[in-house]
Amino acid sequence: MKLPFFHSDAYAHGSSAVFTFRDQEGLAVAYHCEKLPNTKPRIRRARALRIGSRRIPGEWRLNKAGTRWTLYSEIPRNIVQISPAFEVHWAFGSGVRCADFETYGGRTITRWRIITGQQQCKHCGQMLEAKLNEHITHCAHCKDRFRELRQILSPEEREAWLSPYKVKKREQRERQINYRWVREFAAKGSFTPAEFKNLCAAYGNVCLCCGGTGPLVPDHVIPLESQGTNDISNIQPLCKSCNSRKGTESTDYRPNHQKSWPMHRRPGPHVEPATAQPANKKPSRQN
């Protein structure tokens, strides 16, 4: 059973605070805020939460009782995970009537308003000044450069210039990492690297799916997406390729794991190799 962790508000004692994280595109952002009187309504919809030591961007919604936050995926719109509210350190709101940020500690809530903001340019990666309600994705230098190249670039090249491939790949990678981290954080149970090492040794340090001896990673027999636990009893060692191929299926390779191996990797009876006699030597006669 996961025990609740109640933390204090590390921002409440100051009159200003800085909140840094990566947005849904994987770009770095930083907001400088000042404290507000606690007269604003609570944030019910958030664009990012800090849970534990990690900042998770996305579409978050708080229930009416204020006891849990729910993360939704974009396309298709599904529930990714539900996280208890007492684990959240701060929330970045998306409404007009509420504060821009809220920080939490026990039963206290501190509200903040953004004064200035900075975000990363999508093309060159430099930090630029940005306001909360302005969707600025490129710095002035990159905008001028794009105006010069616009006439000679094809529509595909324009799109690639404005949204580089590395930014799109980073966005996809960051989203999957954040989704998995939230599921593991909210799941019941946990295991240590030593426990996983002992589990691998118990199965001969091989992948239970293919029998390979490559680097092994922990795989959840019942995936976290299907409400599987993060306990060592729900873990099986697989190689990276088999783990990726298994995906979100609930496949247990542990009971008869050798049946799924290729024939040349399956254990069998040990046969001594036949010893060939020299060609120039005749077999001796038996008296």
C-alpha positions as CSV (number, residue, x, y, z in Angstrom):
1,M,0.0,0.0,0.0
2,K,1.3,3.5,-0.9
3,L,1.6,5.7,2.1
4,P,0.6,9.4,1.8
5,F,3.4,11.9,1.7
6,F,2.4,15.3,3.2
7,H,4.9,18.0,2.4
8,S,5.2,21.7,3.4
9,D,4.9,24.7,1.1
10,A,8.4,25.7,0.2
11,Y,7.2,28.9,-1.5
12,A,4.8,30.3,1.1
13,H,7.4,32.2,3.1
14,G,8.6,34.4,0.3
15,S,6.9,37.3,-1.6
16,S,8.1,36.1,-5.0
17,A,8.8,32.8,-6.7
18,V,10.1,31.3,-9.9
19,F,8.5,28.2,-11.5
20,T,10.5,26.4,-14.2
21,F,9.4,23.3,-16.2
22,R,9.1,22.0,-19.8
23,D,5.8,22.6,-21.6
24,Q,4.0,20.0,-23.7
25,E,6.3,20.5,-26.6
26,G,9.3,19.9,-24.4
27,L,10.5,23.5,-24.5
28,A,11.8,25.1,-21.3
29,V,9.7,27.8,-19.7
30,A,10.3,30.0,-16.6
31,Y,7.7,32.2,-14.9
32,H,8.6,34.9,-12.3
33,C,5.6,35.4,-9.9
34,E,4.5,37.6,-7.0
35,K,2.2,36.5,-4.2
36,L,-1.5,37.2,-4.3
37,P,-4.1,37.5,-1.5
38,N,-6.0,34.2,-1.0
39,T,-9.2,35.5,-2.5
40,K,-9.1,33.9,-5.9
41,P,-11.0,30.6,-6.6
42,R,-9.1,27.4,-6.7
43,I,-7.5,26.1,-9.9
44,R,-9.6,23.4,-11.3
45,R,-7.9,23.0,-14.7
46,A,-4.1,23.1,-14.9
47,R,-1.5,23.0,-17.6
48,A,1.2,21.5,-15.5
49,L,1.7,20.0,-12.0
50,R,4.7,19.4,-9.9
51,I,4.4,15.9,-8.3
52,G,7.3,14.9,-6.1
53,S,10.4,16.1,-7.9
54,R,9.0,16.0,-11.4
55,R,7.1,18.6,-13.4
56,I,4.3,17.0,-15.6
57,P,2.7,19.2,-18.3
58,G,-0.6,18.2,-19.8
59,E,-4.4,18.6,-19.2
60,W,-5.0,18.2,-15.5
61,R,-8.4,18.5,-13.8
62,L,-9.2,18.6,-10.1
63,N,-12.3,16.9,-8.8
64,K,-15.0,18.8,-6.9
65,A,-13.8,17.6,-3.5
66,G,-10.3,18.8,-4.2
67,T,-8.8,15.4,-3.4
68,R,-7.4,14.1,-6.7
69,W,-6.0,15.4,-10.0
70,T,-6.7,13.5,-13.3
71,L,-4.4,13.7,-16.3
72,Y,-5.9,13.3,-19.7
73,S,-4.2,12.5,-23.0
74,E,-4.7,14.7,-26.1
75,I,-5.6,12.4,-29.0
76,P,-7.5,10.2,-28.2
77,R,-8.7,11.9,-25.1
78,N,-8.4,9.3,-22.4
79,I,-7.6,9.2,-18.7
80,V,-3.9,8.6,-18.2
81,Q,-3.7,8.5,-14.4
82,I,-5.3,9.8,-11.3
83,S,-3.0,11.3,-8.7
84,P,-3.9,12.3,-5.1
85,A,-3.9,16.0,-4.4
86,F,-1.6,15.7,-1.3
87,E,1.3,14.7,-3.6
88,V,1.1,17.9,-5.6
89,H,3.5,20.8,-4.8
90,W,2.2,23.4,-7.3
91,A,-0.3,23.8,-10.2
92,F,-0.1,26.0,-13.2
93,G,-3.7,27.1,-13.9
94,S,-5.3,27.6,-17.3
95,G,-8.4,29.7,-16.2
96,V,-8.9,33.4,-16.2
97,R,-10.7,33.8,-12.8
98,C,-8.2,31.8,-10.8
99,A,-4.5,32.6,-10.0
100,D,-1.8,31.7,-12.4
101,F,0.0,29.4,-10.0
102,E,-1.0,27.7,-6.7
103,T,1.4,26.1,-4.2
104,Y,0.3,23.6,-1.6
105,G,1.5,22.5,1.8
106,G,-0.7,20.5,4.1
107,R,-4.0,22.3,4.2
108,T,-2.7,25.7,3.0
109,I,-2.9,27.2,-0.5
110,T,-0.7,30.1,-1.7
111,R,-1.7,31.9,-4.9
112,W,0.7,33.6,-7.3
113,R,0.4,35.9,-10.3
114,I,2.9,35.9,-13.2
115,I,5.0,39.1,-13.6
116,T,7.3,38.1,-16.4
117,G,7.9,34.9,-18.3
118,Q,10.6,33.3,-20.5
119,Q,10.3,30.4,-22.9
120,Q,12.6,28.6,-25.3
121,C,12.7,29.4,-29.0
122,K,11.5,26.4,-31.0
123,H,14.2,26.8,-33.7
124,C,17.4,28.0,-32.0
125,G,16.7,27.1,-28.4
126,Q,17.5,30.5,-26.9
127,M,15.3,31.9,-24.1
128,L,13.0,34.8,-25.0
129,E,10.6,37.0,-23.1
130,A,7.0,35.9,-23.3
131,K,3.7,36.9,-21.7
132,L,1.2,34.4,-20.4
133,N,-1.5,34.9,-23.0
134,E,0.8,35.4,-26.0
135,H,1.7,32.3,-28.0
136,I,5.3,33.2,-29.0
137,T,7.3,30.3,-30.3
138,H,10.3,32.0,-32.0
139,C,12.7,34.7,-31.1
140,A,13.1,38.0,-33.1
141,H,16.2,36.8,-34.8
142,C,14.6,33.5,-36.0
143,K,11.5,35.5,-37.2
144,D,13.6,37.8,-39.3
145,R,15.6,34.9,-40.7
146,F,12.3,33.0,-41.6
147,R,11.0,36.1,-43.5
148,E,14.2,36.1,-45.6
149,L,13.8,32.4,-46.4
150,R,10.1,32.2,-46.7
151,Q,10.0,33.0,-50.5
152,I,12.5,30.3,-51.4
153,L,11.3,27.5,-49.1
154,S,8.7,24.9,-50.1
155,P,5.6,24.5,-47.8
156,E,7.2,21.3,-46.4
157,E,10.5,23.1,-45.7
158,R,8.7,26.0,-44.0
159,E,6.9,23.6,-41.6
160,A,10.2,21.8,-40.9
161,W,11.9,25.1,-40.3
162,L,9.2,26.4,-37.9
163,S,8.8,23.0,-36.1
164,P,12.1,21.1,-36.4
165,Y,12.0,17.3,-36.3
166,K,14.1,17.2,-33.1
167,V,11.4,19.3,-31.3
168,K,8.6,16.9,-32.4
169,K,10.6,13.8,-31.4
170,R,11.5,15.4,-28.0
171,E,7.8,16.2,-27.5
172,Q,6.8,12.6,-28.1
173,R,9.6,11.3,-26.0
174,E,8.9,13.6,-23.1
175,R,5.2,12.8,-23.2
176,Q,5.7,9.1,-23.0
177,I,8.3,9.4,-20.2
178,N,5.9,11.7,-18.2
179,Y,3.0,9.3,-18.7
180,R,5.0,6.3,-17.5
181,W,6.5,8.2,-14.6
182,V,3.0,9.3,-13.4
183,R,1.7,5.7,-13.6
184,E,4.6,4.3,-11.7
185,F,4.4,7.1,-9.1
186,A,0.6,6.4,-8.5
187,A,0.8,2.6,-8.7
188,K,0.8,0.4,-5.6
189,G,4.1,-1.2,-4.6
190,S,7.7,-0.6,-5.6
191,F,10.9,-2.5,-6.1
192,T,14.6,-1.7,-5.7
193,P,17.4,-2.3,-8.3
194,A,18.7,-5.0,-6.0
195,E,15.4,-6.9,-6.1
196,F,15.3,-6.7,-9.9
197,K,18.9,-7.9,-10.1
198,N,18.0,-10.9,-7.9
199,L,15.0,-11.6,-10.1
200,C,17.2,-11.7,-13.2
201,A,19.6,-14.0,-11.5
202,A,16.8,-16.4,-10.6
203,Y,15.9,-16.7,-14.3
204,G,19.5,-17.1,-15.4
205,N,20.0,-13.5,-16.5
206,V,18.2,-14.1,-19.8
207,C,15.1,-12.5,-21.4
208,L,12.1,-14.6,-20.6
209,C,10.6,-14.0,-24.0
210,C,13.4,-14.8,-26.5
211,G,16.1,-16.2,-24.2
212,G,18.6,-13.5,-25.2
213,T,21.4,-12.3,-22.9
214,G,21.3,-8.7,-23.8
215,P,20.6,-5.8,-21.4
216,L,17.4,-6.6,-19.4
217,V,14.7,-4.2,-18.4
218,P,11.8,-4.6,-15.9
219,D,8.5,-5.4,-17.7
220,H,5.2,-5.2,-15.9
221,V,3.2,-8.4,-16.5
222,I,0.0,-6.5,-16.0
223,P,0.7,-3.1,-17.5
224,L,0.4,0.0,-15.4
225,E,-2.2,1.3,-17.9
226,S,-4.4,-1.7,-16.9
227,Q,-4.0,-0.9,-13.2
228,G,-1.1,-3.2,-12.6
229,T,1.0,-2.9,-9.6
230,N,4.7,-1.7,-9.4
231,D,5.6,-4.6,-7.1
232,I,8.3,-7.1,-7.8
233,S,5.7,-9.8,-8.0
234,N,4.4,-8.1,-11.2
235,I,7.8,-7.8,-12.8
236,Q,9.5,-10.0,-15.4
237,P,12.9,-9.5,-17.0
238,L,12.8,-8.8,-20.8
239,C,15.2,-7.4,-23.3
240,K,14.5,-3.9,-24.7
241,S,13.2,-5.2,-28.1
242,C,10.8,-7.8,-26.5
243,N,9.6,-5.2,-24.0
244,S,8.8,-2.8,-26.8
245,R,7.1,-5.5,-28.8
246,K,5.0,-6.6,-25.9
247,G,3.6,-3.1,-25.5
248,T,0.5,-2.9,-23.3
249,E,-0.4,-6.6,-23.5
250,S,-0.8,-8.6,-20.3
251,T,1.5,-11.5,-21.3
252,D,3.2,-13.6,-18.5
253,Y,6.3,-15.3,-19.8
254,R,7.3,-16.7,-16.3
255,P,5.5,-20.0,-15.9
256,N,6.7,-21.7,-19.2
257,H,9.1,-19.0,-20.4
258,Q,11.3,-21.4,-22.3
259,K,8.6,-22.4,-24.7
260,S,8.7,-19.0,-26.4
261,W,12.4,-19.2,-27.0
262,P,13.9,-20.0,-30.4
263,M,14.8,-23.7,-30.8
264,H,18.6,-23.1,-30.7
265,R,18.2,-21.4,-27.3
266,R,16.0,-23.9,-25.6
267,P,17.7,-26.2,-23.1
268,G,17.9,-29.9,-24.0
269,P,19.6,-33.1,-23.0
270,H,23.4,-32.8,-23.1
271,V,24.9,-35.0,-25.8
272,E,28.6,-35.7,-25.9
273,P,30.1,-35.0,-29.4
274,A,31.2,-38.2,-31.3
275,T,34.9,-38.6,-31.5
276,A,36.0,-39.3,-35.1
277,Q,38.9,-41.8,-35.6
278,P,41.9,-40.9,-37.8
279,A,41.5,-41.8,-41.5
280,N,44.8,-43.7,-41.7
281,K,44.2,-45.9,-38.7
282,K,42.3,-49.1,-39.0
283,P,40.1,-50.2,-36.2
284,S,41.6,-52.8,-33.9
285,R,40.2,-56.3,-33.9
286,Q,38.6,-57.6,-30.8
287,N,39.9,-61.0,-29.7
